[in-house]
Amino acid sequence: MHKFLKYLGVAACALLAGLVLARTSTHAASKESHFVKEDQQVTENTYYITAKQAQQFKEQNPNAVVLAVAYGKVPGFSKGHIPGAVQMSTNDVESQAAKWNLLDASQLRKNFLKKGVTADTPLIVYSPDISAASRVAFAAYYLGVKNIKIIDGGQQAWKKAGLPLEKKSVQPKKQTDFGSNTVAHPEAYIKTPADLLKAEKKNPDLKLVSTRSWKEYIGDISGYSYIKETGEPKGAIYGRVSKSSSDVAYLTNADGTIKDPKAELAYWAKKGITPNQEVVFSCGTVWRACVPFFLAKEEGFKNVQLYDGGWYQWNMEHKKDPKKYPVQKGEPGTKNFKVETTVSAER
């Protein structure tokens, strides 16, 4: 009898634990929301799409190019990738020699042509990290590629949708004529700290939005092994986008898909970051800033840009001319907030 009661007690505990786990799992799932939906209307002004929509896009556009993107080689590419995909490194659109800014337009065109991409090529981009895909997508947008799509959730979303992968390598069909020698969207690009100062002088209401983590924003850490100094360009507004120097966690779900940005848009609005303002996104070297750039465009922001120099280049200029390129540290509006105009922003 005691043995039976013991087993009954264990069974009851297991049942209770199962109910709690199920409730917890349901509660966790209910917290997950999605910006990109299967029933959304996909137009040329839609940038983030689902895996199934990407498959349909490929079927509707037989000449579409699929780029699998990463810094260097795409991890596990030879073990399986989206059919027809060719690899492209972020080093094909930026470089340390260029201070991690975009390469000059002529070199960008050459690098995209090598992958078979022209201004009129329907383009699909994906990566393990949505920031990498968005960085390459921004370079294509800047040049003038007219129909760019980024797979929300990358290859994991593709697999989750039950779509096939392939292991064979595909050689890109190199092109020779991009279709235009003029940059299509210079208005979206602020390259250097000097360019940013000019933009701020032209529009004192410009909103410079930092997409860096809070600790980076207030100057507790730089976020980068190769940058010792900390801080932000004077006037930067905290955008609540990332939780570390390698994510955009406030904008994404655990699986890497973009969540419903309603809460973040409301947060932005409280900071004066609204669709009717000139909004410039920045971070350390601007990978993270590319995600909210496209998100904001889809949300109806009319004048949205990237400041490509980021903290990396602003810090360099600050050390040479701290008065011209002042650095802020701390939380604006608090006693710990300060602006440095006479010394370099060292920790």
C-alpha positions as CSV (number, residue, x, y, z in Angstrom):
1,M,0.0,0.0,0.0
2,H,2.8,2.4,0.9
3,K,4.6,1.5,-2.3
4,F,1.4,2.3,-4.3
5,L,0.9,5.6,-2.5
6,K,4.5,6.5,-3.2
7,Y,4.1,5.8,-7.0
8,L,0.7,7.7,-6.9
9,G,2.5,10.7,-5.3
10,V,5.3,10.5,-7.9
11,A,2.7,10.3,-10.7
12,A,0.8,13.3,-9.3
13,C,4.0,15.3,-9.1
14,A,4.9,14.5,-12.6
15,L,1.4,15.4,-13.8
16,L,1.6,18.7,-12.0
17,A,5.1,19.4,-13.4
18,G,3.8,18.7,-16.8
19,L,0.9,21.1,-16.4
20,V,3.2,23.8,-15.2
21,L,5.7,23.2,-18.0
22,A,2.9,23.2,-20.6
23,R,1.5,26.5,-19.1
24,T,5.0,28.0,-19.1
25,S,5.6,26.9,-22.7
26,T,2.3,28.3,-23.8
27,H,3.0,31.5,-21.9
28,A,6.5,31.8,-23.5
29,A,5.0,31.1,-27.0
30,S,2.3,33.8,-26.4
31,K,5.1,36.3,-25.9
32,E,6.6,35.6,-29.3
33,S,5.2,37.9,-32.0
34,H,6.1,38.5,-35.6
35,F,6.6,41.5,-37.8
36,V,6.8,39.5,-41.0
37,K,3.5,37.6,-41.7
38,E,2.6,35.0,-44.2
39,D,-0.4,37.1,-45.4
40,Q,1.5,40.3,-45.9
41,Q,1.4,41.9,-49.3
42,V,4.9,41.6,-50.8
43,T,5.9,44.6,-53.0
44,E,9.2,46.1,-54.1
45,N,9.0,48.2,-50.9
46,T,8.8,45.0,-48.7
47,Y,12.3,44.0,-47.5
48,Y,11.7,41.3,-44.9
49,I,9.8,38.3,-46.0
50,T,9.1,34.8,-44.7
51,A,10.8,31.7,-46.0
52,K,7.7,30.6,-47.9
53,Q,7.4,34.0,-49.5
54,A,11.1,33.7,-50.5
55,Q,10.4,30.4,-52.2
56,Q,7.4,32.0,-54.1
57,F,9.6,34.9,-55.0
58,K,12.2,32.5,-56.5
59,E,9.5,30.7,-58.4
60,Q,8.1,34.0,-59.8
61,N,11.6,35.3,-60.6
62,P,13.7,32.6,-62.3
63,N,16.6,35.1,-62.7
64,A,16.6,35.9,-58.9
65,V,20.0,35.6,-57.1
66,V,20.1,34.2,-53.6
67,L,23.0,35.3,-51.5
68,A,24.1,33.4,-48.4
69,V,25.9,36.0,-46.3
70,A,28.4,35.9,-43.4
71,Y,31.6,37.5,-42.3
72,G,34.0,35.4,-44.4
73,K,32.6,31.9,-45.2
74,V,29.0,30.9,-44.3
75,P,29.2,28.3,-41.5
76,G,28.0,24.9,-42.7
77,F,27.3,26.0,-46.2
78,S,28.6,22.8,-47.8
79,K,26.4,20.7,-45.5
80,G,23.2,22.3,-46.7
81,H,22.0,25.7,-48.0
82,I,19.0,27.2,-49.7
83,P,18.9,25.9,-53.3
84,G,20.8,28.1,-55.8
85,A,22.4,30.2,-53.1
86,V,25.9,31.6,-53.6
87,Q,28.1,32.8,-50.8
88,M,28.9,36.5,-50.3
89,S,31.1,37.8,-47.5
90,T,30.4,41.1,-45.8
91,N,34.0,41.8,-46.7
92,D,32.7,42.3,-50.2
93,V,30.8,45.4,-49.1
94,E,33.0,46.9,-46.4
95,S,36.6,46.7,-45.1
96,Q,38.7,47.6,-42.2
97,A,40.9,49.7,-44.6
98,A,37.7,51.7,-45.3
99,K,37.1,52.1,-41.5
100,W,34.4,49.5,-41.9
101,N,32.4,51.9,-44.1
102,L,31.0,50.7,-47.4
103,L,33.5,50.3,-50.2
104,D,33.4,52.9,-52.9
105,A,30.5,52.5,-55.3
106,S,32.6,51.2,-58.3
107,Q,34.1,48.4,-56.1
108,L,30.7,47.5,-54.8
109,R,29.3,47.2,-58.3
110,K,32.2,44.9,-59.3
111,N,31.6,42.7,-56.3
112,F,27.9,42.4,-56.9
113,L,28.4,41.7,-60.6
114,K,30.7,38.8,-59.6
115,K,27.8,37.3,-57.8
116,G,25.4,37.9,-60.8
117,V,23.6,40.9,-59.3
118,T,22.7,44.0,-61.4
119,A,20.3,46.8,-60.6
120,D,17.5,44.9,-62.2
121,T,18.2,41.5,-60.5
122,P,15.6,40.3,-58.0
123,L,17.7,39.7,-54.9
124,I,17.2,37.4,-51.9
125,V,19.6,37.7,-49.0
126,Y,19.9,35.6,-45.8
127,S,22.4,34.9,-43.1
128,P,22.8,33.2,-39.7
129,D,22.7,36.7,-38.2
130,I,20.0,39.1,-39.6
131,S,22.4,42.0,-39.2
132,A,24.9,40.6,-41.8
133,A,22.1,40.0,-44.4
134,S,20.8,43.5,-43.7
135,R,24.3,45.0,-44.1
136,V,24.7,43.4,-47.6
137,A,21.1,44.4,-48.5
138,F,21.8,48.0,-47.5
139,A,24.8,48.1,-49.8
140,A,22.6,46.7,-52.7
141,Y,19.9,49.3,-51.8
142,Y,22.4,52.1,-51.8
143,L,23.7,51.2,-55.2
144,G,20.2,50.8,-56.7
145,V,19.2,47.1,-56.7
146,K,15.5,47.6,-57.2
147,N,14.0,44.5,-55.6
148,I,15.7,43.3,-52.4
149,K,14.3,40.7,-50.0
150,I,15.8,39.5,-46.7
151,I,14.6,36.1,-45.3
152,D,13.2,36.6,-41.8
153,G,14.9,34.0,-39.6
154,G,17.4,33.0,-42.3
155,Q,18.0,29.3,-43.1
156,Q,16.6,28.1,-39.8
157,A,13.2,29.6,-40.9
158,W,13.6,27.9,-44.3
159,K,14.1,24.5,-42.6
160,K,11.3,25.1,-40.2
161,A,9.0,25.8,-43.1
162,G,9.8,22.3,-44.5
163,L,11.6,23.7,-47.5
164,P,14.5,21.7,-49.1
165,L,18.2,22.4,-48.8
166,E,20.9,21.4,-51.2
167,K,24.6,20.6,-50.7
168,K,26.0,21.2,-54.2
169,S,27.8,24.5,-55.0
170,V,26.4,26.8,-57.6
171,Q,28.7,29.0,-59.6
172,P,27.4,32.6,-59.8
173,K,26.5,33.8,-63.3
174,K,28.8,36.8,-63.5
175,Q,27.4,39.9,-65.0
176,T,29.3,42.8,-66.7
177,D,26.8,45.6,-66.8
178,F,25.3,46.8,-63.5
179,G,22.8,49.0,-65.3
180,S,23.8,52.3,-63.8
181,N,27.0,54.0,-62.8
182,T,25.2,56.4,-60.5
183,V,24.4,55.6,-56.8
184,A,20.6,55.4,-56.6
185,H,20.2,56.3,-52.9
186,P,22.9,58.7,-51.7
187,E,20.3,60.3,-49.5
188,A,20.2,57.2,-47.3
189,Y,24.0,57.3,-46.6
190,I,26.0,59.5,-44.3
191,K,29.6,58.2,-44.5
192,T,31.9,60.1,-42.2
193,P,31.8,62.1,-39.0
194,A,32.3,65.3,-41.0
195,D,29.3,64.3,-43.2
196,L,27.2,63.8,-40.0
197,L,28.1,67.2,-38.7
198,K,27.0,68.8,-42.0
199,A,23.7,66.9,-41.8
200,E,23.1,68.1,-38.2
201,K,24.0,71.7,-39.2
202,K,21.5,71.5,-42.1
203,N,18.8,70.0,-39.8
204,P,19.2,70.7,-36.1
205,D,16.2,68.4,-35.4
206,L,17.9,65.4,-36.9
207,K,17.6,62.3,-34.7
208,L,20.9,60.4,-34.4
209,V,19.8,57.0,-33.0
210,S,22.3,54.7,-31.4
211,T,21.5,51.0,-31.9
212,R,24.2,49.9,-29.5
213,S,23.6,48.2,-26.1
214,W,22.9,50.3,-23.0
215,K,26.3,49.7,-21.6
216,E,27.9,50.8,-24.8
217,Y,25.6,53.8,-25.0
218,I,26.4,55.2,-21.6
219,G,30.1,54.5,-22.0
220,D,30.6,51.6,-19.6
221,I,32.1,49.4,-22.4
222,S,33.2,50.0,-26.0
223,G,31.7,46.7,-27.1
224,Y,34.7,46.0,-29.4
225,S,38.0,44.3,-28.7
226,Y,39.8,46.7,-31.2
227,I,38.3,49.9,-29.7
228,K,39.5,50.9,-26.2
229,E,37.6,54.2,-25.9
230,T,34.0,54.4,-24.9
231,G,31.1,56.8,-25.5
232,E,28.8,58.1,-28.2
233,P,28.8,61.1,-30.6
234,K,27.3,64.1,-28.8
235,G,23.5,64.1,-29.3
236,A,23.1,60.4,-29.8
237,I,19.7,59.0,-28.6
238,Y,19.5,55.5,-27.2
239,G,17.4,53.4,-29.6
240,R,16.9,50.2,-27.5
241,V,17.8,47.8,-30.3
242,S,20.6,45.5,-29.0
243,K,21.5,43.9,-25.7
244,S,25.1,43.3,-26.6
245,S,27.5,44.3,-29.4
246,S,26.5,41.3,-31.5
247,D,22.7,41.2,-31.6
248,V,19.6,43.2,-32.2
249,A,17.8,41.4,-29.4
250,Y,15.1,44.0,-28.7
251,L,13.9,43.6,-32.3
252,T,14.1,39.8,-32.6
253,N,12.6,36.7,-31.2
254,A,14.7,33.8,-29.8
255,D,14.7,32.2,-33.3
256,G,16.1,35.3,-35.0
257,T,12.9,36.4,-36.6
258,I,11.8,40.0,-36.2
259,K,9.2,40.4,-33.6
260,D,6.2,42.8,-33.7
261,P,8.0,46.2,-33.2
262,K,5.0,47.9,-31.6
263,A,6.7,48.3,-28.2
264,E,9.9,49.6,-29.7
265,L,8.1,52.0,-32.0
266,A,6.3,53.4,-29.0
267,Y,9.7,53.7,-27.2
268,W,11.1,55.5,-30.2
269,A,8.1,57.9,-30.3
270,K,8.8,58.9,-26.7
271,K,12.3,59.8,-27.7
272,G,11.0,61.9,-30.7
273,I,12.0,59.2,-33.2
274,T,9.0,59.3,-35.4
275,P,8.2,58.8,-39.2
276,N,8.0,62.5,-39.8
277,Q,11.6,63.2,-38.5
278,E,14.9,62.8,-40.2
279,V,16.2,59.7,-38.5
280,V,19.8,58.5,-38.7
281,F,20.7,55.1,-37.3
282,S,24.2,54.3,-36.1
283,C,26.1,51.8,-33.9
284,G,29.8,50.8,-33.6
285,T,30.5,49.7,-37.2
286,V,26.8,49.9,-38.4
287,W,25.8,46.2,-38.8
288,R,23.2,46.5,-36.2
289,A,21.9,49.8,-37.6
290,C,20.9,48.2,-40.9
291,V,18.1,46.1,-39.3
292,P,16.1,49.1,-37.9
293,F,16.9,51.0,-41.1
294,F,14.8,48.6,-43.2
295,L,12.3,48.1,-40.4
296,A,11.7,51.8,-40.2
297,K,11.3,52.1,-44.0
298,E,8.6,49.4,-43.9
299,E,7.0,51.3,-41.0
300,G,6.6,54.4,-43.1
301,F,9.6,56.5,-42.0
302,K,10.1,58.9,-44.9
303,N,13.7,60.1,-44.2
304,V,15.7,57.4,-42.7
305,Q,19.5,57.1,-43.1
306,L,22.6,55.3,-41.9
307,Y,25.6,57.0,-40.4
308,D,28.2,54.5,-41.5
309,G,31.3,55.8,-39.6
310,G,29.6,54.8,-36.3
311,W,31.4,55.0,-33.0
312,Y,34.5,53.5,-34.6
313,Q,35.2,56.4,-36.8
314,W,33.8,59.2,-34.6
315,N,36.2,58.1,-31.9
316,M,39.1,58.3,-34.3
317,E,38.2,61.9,-35.2
318,H,37.5,62.8,-31.5
319,K,41.1,61.8,-30.6
320,K,42.4,64.2,-33.3
321,D,40.0,67.0,-32.7
322,P,37.9,66.5,-29.6
323,K,36.3,70.0,-29.7
324,K,34.9,69.4,-33.2
325,Y,33.9,65.8,-32.5
326,P,32.6,65.9,-28.9
327,V,31.8,62.6,-27.1
328,Q,29.0,62.1,-24.6
329,K,29.0,59.6,-21.7
330,G,26.3,58.6,-19.2
331,E,22.6,58.9,-19.4
332,P,21.3,62.2,-20.7
333,G,19.5,64.2,-18.1
334,T,21.3,62.7,-15.1
335,K,24.2,64.0,-13.0
336,N,26.5,61.4,-14.5
337,F,26.1,62.7,-18.0
338,K,29.0,64.5,-19.5
339,V,30.3,65.8,-22.8
340,E,34.1,65.5,-23.5
341,T,35.5,68.2,-25.7
342,T,39.1,68.4,-24.6
343,V,40.3,64.9,-24.0
344,S,39.9,61.5,-25.8
345,A,37.1,59.3,-24.6
346,E,39.1,56.7,-22.8
347,R,37.8,54.4,-20.1
